[in-house]
Amino acid sequence: MSSLRSTASQWGLLGAGLVLALLFLSEGVFAREMEKCTRCHDETEAYPVLNILQTPHASQADPRIPFGSDGCEECHGSADDHLRPPAEGEKRIQPPMVFRRGERPPEEQNAVCLQCHESGDRMHWRGSPHEFQGLACVSCHTIHTTRDKVLVKQEQPQVCVKCHTEKRAEMLKPSSHPVFEGKMACTDCHNPHGALTESMLVEPTLVETCYTCHAEKRGPFLWEHAPVREDCSICHNPHGSIHASLLNTRGPWMCQQCHLGSHSSASFDRTGLPTAPQIIGKSCLNCHSQVHGSNNPAGPGFTR
Amino acid sequence: MKSWRKKALYSAVAAACAFPAGAIGQFEFELGEAVERDEEAWAELTEVRSTVEFGGGYVSDDSFKHGEYSGLHSEGFFPILNFDLYKREAWDSETASYWRIRGSNVGLDSRSLDLQHGNQGDYRIRLEYDQLHRRQFDSTETIFQGAGGKRLQLPEGGSFADRADSLRSFDIKQERNRFGMEGEKFLMPRWSVRGSFVHEKKEGTRVTGIPREADFFSPSVLVPEPIDYETNRFRGAVAYTGEKAQAEIGYSLSLFENQNRFFTWQDPYAADWSTAEERQFTSAPDSEHHQVRFSGGYNLEPTTRAYADVAFGRMIQDERFLDTTLTPTRTTAGGLIDTRVANIGITARPIPRLNLNASFHHDDRDNDSPVIEVDGRTTTPYSYTLNRTRLKGDYRLQPRTNLTLSHQYSWWDRTYVAREEVEEGILEGRIKTTLNPMFAGGVVLAHEERRGSTYAGAESNPLHPALRQSWLADRDRDRYGVFANVTPMENLTFGASVNQVKDDYRASELGLTDGEATIYNLDVSFIPVEGLTTYAFYNYEDNESRQVGPTWTARLLDRVGTAGVGLSTSFLDDRLKVGTDIAYAKGVGRVRVTSGAGQQPMPPLVTELTQFSVYGDYQVRKDVSVLVRYRYEEYDSKDWGVDGIDPDTSGAVITMGGESPDYKVHVIGASLRYRF
């Protein structure tokens, strides 16, 4: 009789194994992996956990996305301890990875994201200024949504100025790029994930970043203006200025920082108002309008 | 079948079925009783939705400055139309295809459209259209007929003396229309290719100053220069994404084409405009820029990564010169600059507490344009090479205290400038600590020194050899900063910082001699009750610099204060969301010039901006919301270079007049948002 019971047990175990194997090979088990979380983190949660299913991160058809096989645990880690009922008077154990400030160290949080995202624009995250500052991906990004603010041009600046508060002040100045108007994003010029360039610019140099929209300044010109070729920020503040054309300083004093010539070394003060051509209108640019470079043989003084 | 065998088989099947059921039962035991799913709420959270918002608004007054980029520049009604049409296969579907069409400000000339389609993990394509209208000056005047075109002519029968009677209003504005497309194909498992094309057209006018004569001081005139630019940009790249290595190599081409190679203008200083000489003015030449760029990273160890970003480019410009009485030795500039930029480095965390980074930057602009002689003057095809090393380390002294030290050393070699070799060193230290959950703060200190080879003062400026051009001059720069974040309660956060930069151009007798900038910043975020979020910020910037001329000294002071408060909250179970934002910014620029005649300060330059907005979003039904917006903006500015200066005020420059902008504008809008 005992041998019969033993045979029955073996059959039972075999059958159970077969069913489990079938379940694991089918997609049904994937859903249950996720459902083991959504049993509690359901539609009643204040935080919209389920919104992840609207996003690319949950797509099962994309073979690159591990959500299909591991569900929420792919990012949040094994939930075994979290599922265990807490002892009386104790809190439930958190999942191994909670993407929130003050939970896990930023580099550990980011390592989860970098498993899939260490390419393209994010290739140089490691070693980047934001990484050194201890930022986590979720410092800027919201994952459980189809409208991540930082990815929407009109809303992105509001995310960036939360830390870069001085840039908010600069962009409220009367001369500024149309960032708060939603026509430019910070990422049009900067790569916040890290670039090996100065100020994490998207193009190899500052001037090339500016040429993206201001190609008419590129030349090369017959008559070149040396600092213009090298660095636009010598004269302009791209984030904003109280002076026209984003100038760091108003003319003629801007120009007099480098040019004290036969007529440019004079003292210009209020006695020149309202007629002195060096200070009214466009100041030095009343004549030297081709200050970015001239392609006219008659333009060595950038007047043609 | 014998009964025991049947029993065994049944028990095996039952056991097999019971095992997973038991497992689920175990979850129920641990997680509590399963509750019935709210299918409607589930669908709401898990299925993507589209939205369309439409309505109208009203602008109370005309103002170019108010609508400089927004499109709300004219008094009157305006349409509101925004949409986000989104379709994505369900998360557990067999395909991951999607399309999304977004439009914003569709009824205004600041509209943008964005279409995205793809099959996730397979391919994606994107089409984009963006319109950017910039309204620059609406109170300007010109004496020229044909303004906006390529031929600026003076009125028949007029003369310089009649210029005040010959003015006509002409607005200065530009419009950019950008059309872009891009696509990417993922070549499984590790490769992808992508390409993009952007076409941008910029049209309109800008104010350009032209002196009567090119080579010596002469009276000038401001004219509306016609703008008709086209820029086409192509990019193509192949990317590799491996577990250890990621790399991308691509080619880009930018073609700039100016449809107005030149425009003509008549000399308004002629005594008789009927016979005034017609002259040509050169506009920006066509040009092209080719570039090959490689970017990659390799994980040598899990905590060590080497990276590189290398770009080789060529800028070309060979536009034929305009006909001139001068005799250049070539008919084109033959402009050619080879660019080489390389960034290589390594970053590592040898121990968890230490993050290190070392990098080298090389930037070379090799201007191979020929030296051209034009009637005794020769061109200066300027080149430079910049090399830079940077070392940076971040060490966790205590569990919540980090020390960051960095050193950067740069050296430049330049041609055709007063100082050919310049070097600069920067040493920076920063300590940041989180004493407890309530307080985090730190200090930043940096010192920079710029030095160089002998400055060719007498050679570059025989008149004033003591001048040191500010971008080449010796300079000591010190930077100080303190910052703190205080969270006395979970729902209240204060952030404060003070940063100061001091420049000393230690060897400059003439030119920029010293400067100081201090920025104070305060931010507060407060959530007094759940669902009510408030914030406030204040920023004050104080810039002061001093520069010296042969007979004068000028102190330039720019002070800007910016402040704002706002709140947002919701009522009726989140069905009604309301909020308000207030921002204020005031900038004052002063120039105090002291010369032999004593101090003659310029009048202050003032800009003052006040913004107030309030909004409400009421969800009438789950799929229908009503949105109401109100915004008030007041702007006041004073600019001595423009205000009260008519085109005929000066005998030496004919301006386009205009006034610095002042306005008070109310904007109200109401719209309906349908979600489906």
Chai-1 contact restraints between the chains, C-beta under 6 A:
chainA,res_idxA,chainB,res_idxB,connection_type,confidence,min_distance_angstrom,max_distance_angstrom,comment,restraint_id
A,L4,B,W4,contact,1.0,0.0,6.0,A-B,restraint_1
A,A8,B,A8,contact,1.0,0.0,6.0,A-B,restraint_2
A,A8,B,S11,contact,1.0,0.0,6.0,A-B,restraint_3
A,W11,B,A8,contact,1.0,0.0,6.0,A-B,restraint_4
A,W11,B,A12,contact,1.0,0.0,6.0,A-B,restraint_5
A,G12,B,S11,contact,1.0,0.0,6.0,A-B,restraint_6
A,G12,B,A12,contact,1.0,0.0,6.0,A-B,restraint_7
A,G12,B,A15,contact,1.0,0.0,6.0,A-B,restraint_8
A,G15,B,A12,contact,1.0,0.0,6.0,A-B,restraint_9
A,G15,B,V13,contact,1.0,0.0,6.0,A-B,restraint_10
A,G15,B,A16,contact,1.0,0.0,6.0,A-B,restraint_11
A,A16,B,A15,contact,1.0,0.0,6.0,A-B,restraint_12
A,A16,B,A16,contact,1.0,0.0,6.0,A-B,restraint_13
A,A16,B,F19,contact,1.0,0.0,6.0,A-B,restraint_14
A,V19,B,A16,contact,1.0,0.0,6.0,A-B,restraint_15
A,R39,B,L31,contact,1.0,0.0,6.0,A-B,restraint_16
A,C40,B,L31,contact,1.0,0.0,6.0,A-B,restraint_17
A,E43,B,D38,contact,1.0,0.0,6.0,A-B,restraint_18
A,E43,B,A41,contact,1.0,0.0,6.0,A-B,restraint_19
A,E43,B,W42,contact,1.0,0.0,6.0,A-B,restraint_20
A,E43,B,L45,contact,1.0,0.0,6.0,A-B,restraint_21
A,P48,B,L45,contact,1.0,0.0,6.0,A-B,restraint_22
A,L50,B,L45,contact,1.0,0.0,6.0,A-B,restraint_23
A,L50,B,T46,contact,1.0,0.0,6.0,A-B,restraint_24
A,N51,B,L45,contact,1.0,0.0,6.0,A-B,restraint_25
A,L53,B,T46,contact,1.0,0.0,6.0,A-B,restraint_26
A,L53,B,W91,contact,1.0,0.0,6.0,A-B,restraint_27
A,Q54,B,V48,contact,1.0,0.0,6.0,A-B,restraint_28
A,P56,B,Q120,contact,1.0,0.0,6.0,A-B,restraint_29
A,A58,B,W91,contact,1.0,0.0,6.0,A-B,restraint_30
A,S59,B,W91,contact,1.0,0.0,6.0,A-B,restraint_31
A,S59,B,A96,contact,1.0,0.0,6.0,A-B,restraint_32
A,S59,B,Q120,contact,1.0,0.0,6.0,A-B,restraint_33
A,Q60,B,D92,contact,1.0,0.0,6.0,A-B,restraint_34
A,A61,B,E94,contact,1.0,0.0,6.0,A-B,restraint_35
A,A61,B,T95,contact,1.0,0.0,6.0,A-B,restraint_36
A,A61,B,A96,contact,1.0,0.0,6.0,A-B,restraint_37
A,D62,B,A96,contact,1.0,0.0,6.0,A-B,restraint_38
A,D62,B,Q120,contact,1.0,0.0,6.0,A-B,restraint_39
A,D62,B,G121,contact,1.0,0.0,6.0,A-B,restraint_40
A,P63,B,G121,contact,1.0,0.0,6.0,A-B,restraint_41
A,R64,B,G121,contact,1.0,0.0,6.0,A-B,restraint_42
A,L83,B,E30,contact,1.0,0.0,6.0,A-B,restraint_43
A,P85,B,E30,contact,1.0,0.0,6.0,A-B,restraint_44
A,E118,B,Q246,contact,1.0,0.0,6.0,A-B,restraint_45
A,S119,B,T241,contact,1.0,0.0,6.0,A-B,restraint_46
A,S119,B,Q246,contact,1.0,0.0,6.0,A-B,restraint_47
A,M123,B,Q246,contact,1.0,0.0,6.0,A-B,restraint_48
A,M123,B,G297,contact,1.0,0.0,6.0,A-B,restraint_49
A,H124,B,Y307,contact,1.0,0.0,6.0,A-B,restraint_50
A,R126,B,R305,contact,1.0,0.0,6.0,A-B,restraint_51
A,R126,B,T347,contact,1.0,0.0,6.0,A-B,restraint_52
A,G127,B,T347,contact,1.0,0.0,6.0,A-B,restraint_53
A,G127,B,N357,contact,1.0,0.0,6.0,A-B,restraint_54
A,F132,B,D394,contact,1.0,0.0,6.0,A-B,restraint_55
A,T146,B,V48,contact,1.0,0.0,6.0,A-B,restraint_56
A,T165,B,N521,contact,1.0,0.0,6.0,A-B,restraint_57
A,T165,B,D523,contact,1.0,0.0,6.0,A-B,restraint_58
A,E166,B,I519,contact,1.0,0.0,6.0,A-B,restraint_59
A,A169,B,N539,contact,1.0,0.0,6.0,A-B,restraint_60
A,A169,B,T562,contact,1.0,0.0,6.0,A-B,restraint_61
A,L172,B,T562,contact,1.0,0.0,6.0,A-B,restraint_62
A,L172,B,A585,contact,1.0,0.0,6.0,A-B,restraint_63
A,P174,B,T607,contact,1.0,0.0,6.0,A-B,restraint_64
A,P178,B,Y69,contact,1.0,0.0,6.0,A-B,restraint_65
A,E181,B,Y69,contact,1.0,0.0,6.0,A-B,restraint_66
A,E181,B,S70,contact,1.0,0.0,6.0,A-B,restraint_67
A,K183,B,Y69,contact,1.0,0.0,6.0,A-B,restraint_68
A,K183,B,L132,contact,1.0,0.0,6.0,A-B,restraint_69
A,L196,B,D309,contact,1.0,0.0,6.0,A-B,restraint_70
A,L196,B,N343,contact,1.0,0.0,6.0,A-B,restraint_71
A,P204,B,A311,contact,1.0,0.0,6.0,A-B,restraint_72
A,P204,B,V341,contact,1.0,0.0,6.0,A-B,restraint_73
A,A215,B,T231,contact,1.0,0.0,6.0,A-B,restraint_74
A,A215,B,F256,contact,1.0,0.0,6.0,A-B,restraint_75
A,E216,B,Y229,contact,1.0,0.0,6.0,A-B,restraint_76
A,E216,B,A284,contact,1.0,0.0,6.0,A-B,restraint_77
A,R218,B,S287,contact,1.0,0.0,6.0,A-B,restraint_78
A,G219,B,Q317,contact,1.0,0.0,6.0,A-B,restraint_79
A,G219,B,G335,contact,1.0,0.0,6.0,A-B,restraint_80
A,P220,B,M315,contact,1.0,0.0,6.0,A-B,restraint_81
A,P220,B,Q317,contact,1.0,0.0,6.0,A-B,restraint_82
A,P220,B,G335,contact,1.0,0.0,6.0,A-B,restraint_83
A,P220,B,I337,contact,1.0,0.0,6.0,A-B,restraint_84
A,P220,B,S369,contact,1.0,0.0,6.0,A-B,restraint_85
A,L222,B,A333,contact,1.0,0.0,6.0,A-B,restraint_86
A,L222,B,T379,contact,1.0,0.0,6.0,A-B,restraint_87
A,E224,B,Y382,contact,1.0,0.0,6.0,A-B,restraint_88
A,A226,B,Y382,contact,1.0,0.0,6.0,A-B,restraint_89
A,A226,B,V417,contact,1.0,0.0,6.0,A-B,restraint_90
A,P227,B,W471,contact,1.0,0.0,6.0,A-B,restraint_91
A,R229,B,Y382,contact,1.0,0.0,6.0,A-B,restraint_92
A,E230,B,Y384,contact,1.0,0.0,6.0,A-B,restraint_93
A,I234,B,W471,contact,1.0,0.0,6.0,A-B,restraint_94
A,I242,B,D558,contact,1.0,0.0,6.0,A-B,restraint_95
A,I242,B,G587,contact,1.0,0.0,6.0,A-B,restraint_96
A,I242,B,G589,contact,1.0,0.0,6.0,A-B,restraint_97
A,I242,B,T607,contact,1.0,0.0,6.0,A-B,restraint_98
A,T249,B,L556,contact,1.0,0.0,6.0,A-B,restraint_99
A,W253,B,A554,contact,1.0,0.0,6.0,A-B,restraint_100
A,W253,B,L556,contact,1.0,0.0,6.0,A-B,restraint_101
A,Q257,B,S470,contact,1.0,0.0,6.0,A-B,restraint_102
A,Q257,B,G511,contact,1.0,0.0,6.0,A-B,restraint_103
A,Q257,B,L512,contact,1.0,0.0,6.0,A-B,restraint_104
A,Q257,B,Q547,contact,1.0,0.0,6.0,A-B,restraint_105
A,C258,B,Q469,contact,1.0,0.0,6.0,A-B,restraint_106
A,L260,B,H464,contact,1.0,0.0,6.0,A-B,restraint_107
A,L260,B,L467,contact,1.0,0.0,6.0,A-B,restraint_108
A,L260,B,L510,contact,1.0,0.0,6.0,A-B,restraint_109
A,H263,B,F217,contact,1.0,0.0,6.0,A-B,restraint_110
A,S265,B,H464,contact,1.0,0.0,6.0,A-B,restraint_111
A,S265,B,G549,contact,1.0,0.0,6.0,A-B,restraint_112
A,S265,B,P550,contact,1.0,0.0,6.0,A-B,restraint_113
A,S267,B,T551,contact,1.0,0.0,6.0,A-B,restraint_114
A,S267,B,W552,contact,1.0,0.0,6.0,A-B,restraint_115
A,S267,B,V593,contact,1.0,0.0,6.0,A-B,restraint_116
A,S267,B,S595,contact,1.0,0.0,6.0,A-B,restraint_117
A,D269,B,V593,contact,1.0,0.0,6.0,A-B,restraint_118
A,D269,B,Q600,contact,1.0,0.0,6.0,A-B,restraint_119
A,R270,B,Q600,contact,1.0,0.0,6.0,A-B,restraint_120
A,R270,B,M602,contact,1.0,0.0,6.0,A-B,restraint_121
A,T271,B,Q600,contact,1.0,0.0,6.0,A-B,restraint_122
A,L273,B,W640,contact,1.0,0.0,6.0,A-B,restraint_123
A,P274,B,I645,contact,1.0,0.0,6.0,A-B,restraint_124
A,P274,B,T649,contact,1.0,0.0,6.0,A-B,restraint_125
A,T275,B,S650,contact,1.0,0.0,6.0,A-B,restraint_126
A,P277,B,S650,contact,1.0,0.0,6.0,A-B,restraint_127
A,P277,B,A652,contact,1.0,0.0,6.0,A-B,restraint_128
A,P277,B,V653,contact,1.0,0.0,6.0,A-B,restraint_129
A,I280,B,G641,contact,1.0,0.0,6.0,A-B,restraint_130
A,I280,B,I645,contact,1.0,0.0,6.0,A-B,restraint_131
A,G281,B,L222,contact,1.0,0.0,6.0,A-B,restraint_132
A,G281,B,V653,contact,1.0,0.0,6.0,A-B,restraint_133
A,G281,B,T655,contact,1.0,0.0,6.0,A-B,restraint_134
A,K282,B,G209,contact,1.0,0.0,6.0,A-B,restraint_135
A,L285,B,G209,contact,1.0,0.0,6.0,A-B,restraint_136
A,N286,B,G209,contact,1.0,0.0,6.0,A-B,restraint_137
A,N286,B,S220,contact,1.0,0.0,6.0,A-B,restraint_138
A,N286,B,V653,contact,1.0,0.0,6.0,A-B,restraint_139
A,C287,B,G209,contact,1.0,0.0,6.0,A-B,restraint_140
A,C287,B,P211,contact,1.0,0.0,6.0,A-B,restraint_141
A,C287,B,S220,contact,1.0,0.0,6.0,A-B,restraint_142
A,S289,B,T208,contact,1.0,0.0,6.0,A-B,restraint_143
A,S289,B,G209,contact,1.0,0.0,6.0,A-B,restraint_144
A,N295,B,T282,contact,1.0,0.0,6.0,A-B,restraint_145
A,N295,B,P285,contact,1.0,0.0,6.0,A-B,restraint_146
A,N295,B,A333,contact,1.0,0.0,6.0,A-B,restraint_147
A,N296,B,T282,contact,1.0,0.0,6.0,A-B,restraint_148
A,P297,B,F321,contact,1.0,0.0,6.0,A-B,restraint_149
A,P297,B,T324,contact,1.0,0.0,6.0,A-B,restraint_150
A,P297,B,L326,contact,1.0,0.0,6.0,A-B,restraint_151
A,P297,B,P328,contact,1.0,0.0,6.0,A-B,restraint_152
A,P297,B,V374,contact,1.0,0.0,6.0,A-B,restraint_153
A,A298,B,A214,contact,1.0,0.0,6.0,A-B,restraint_154
A,A298,B,T324,contact,1.0,0.0,6.0,A-B,restraint_155
A,A298,B,L326,contact,1.0,0.0,6.0,A-B,restraint_156
A,P300,B,R377,contact,1.0,0.0,6.0,A-B,restraint_157
A,T303,B,P211,contact,1.0,0.0,6.0,A-B,restraint_158
A,T303,B,A214,contact,1.0,0.0,6.0,A-B,restraint_159
A,R304,B,A214,contact,1.0,0.0,6.0,A-B,restraint_160
A,R304,B,T282,contact,1.0,0.0,6.0,A-B,restraint_161
